Amino acid sequence: MQKYVVDESRVEKDLPKLAKPVRAAYSAWKSVISVDGFDGLRQVKGFRLEKLKGKRKGQYSCRLNRGYRVIFRMINKSIIIEVLEVNKHEY
């Protein structure tokens, strides 16, 4: 079943400003989740799918590279994936 990935306006605005490798990784992530959903993300070990806790309960993150993450949530039982942000991860 095809999934629909919806980028928040902030993501659409910030994405072109990111480095080319980060944009390429985001494009690859978007392709995988659109076609295969969570199962596809679990198969690509580099994305490191994680369920978030605390104030981000109900959201998930995946690594795009060592420094950047995509934060997202599922709406309507895996039919719509809303991308909340792509940000630099603080260690």
C-alpha positions in Angstrom: 0.0 0.0 0.0 1.4 3.4 -1.0 2.0 5.8 1.9 1.7 9.5 1.6 4.5 11.6 3.0 3.5 15.2 3.9 6.3 17.7 4.7 5.5 20.5 7.1 6.0 24.0 5.6 9.0 24.5 7.8 10.6 21.3 6.3 9.9 22.5 2.8 11.5 25.8 3.6 14.6 24.4 5.3 15.4 21.5 3.1 17.0 23.4 0.2 19.4 25.0 2.7 20.8 21.7 3.9 23.9 20.1 2.4 23.5 18.0 -0.7 24.3 14.6 1.1 21.6 15.4 3.7 19.0 16.2 1.0 20.0 13.0 -0.8 19.6 10.9 2.4 16.2 12.6 3.0 15.1 11.7 -0.5 16.2 8.1 0.0 14.4 8.0 3.3 11.2 9.4 1.8 11.3 6.8 -1.0 11.7 3.9 1.4 9.0 4.9 3.8 6.6 5.8 0.9 6.8 2.3 -0.6 7.7 0.0 2.4 6.7 1.9 5.5 8.3 1.0 8.8 9.3 -2.4 7.6 11.5 -0.8 4.9 13.0 1.6 7.4 13.9 -1.3 9.7 15.7 -3.1 6.8 18.0 -0.1 6.2 20.2 -0.2 9.3 21.7 3.2 8.7 18.3 5.0 9.3 18.1 3.6 12.9 14.4 4.0 13.3 13.6 5.1 16.9 10.4 5.7 18.8 10.7 8.9 20.8 9.8 9.5 24.4 8.8 12.4 26.7 7.5 15.5 25.0 8.0 13.8 21.6 5.8 10.7 22.6 4.1 9.4 19.5 6.8 10.6 17.2 9.7 8.7 15.5 13.2 9.6 14.3 15.5 8.3 11.7 19.1 9.2 11.1 19.9 10.8 7.7 23.6 11.0 8.6 25.7 11.3 11.8 24.4 14.8 12.5 20.9 15.1 11.0 17.6 13.4 11.9 14.2 13.4 10.4 11.4 13.6 13.0 8.0 12.3 11.9 4.7 10.8 13.1 2.1 8.5 11.6 -1.5 9.6 10.9 -4.3 7.3 10.0 -2.6 4.0 10.7 0.4 4.3 8.4 -1.4 5.9 5.5 -0.1 9.4 6.0 3.4 10.2 7.3 3.8 13.8 8.5 7.4 15.0 8.6 7.7 17.4 11.5 11.3 18.5 11.1 14.8 17.7 9.7 17.3 19.0 12.2 20.8 18.8 13.4 21.0 16.4 16.2 22.6 17.7 19.4 24.9 15.3 21.3 
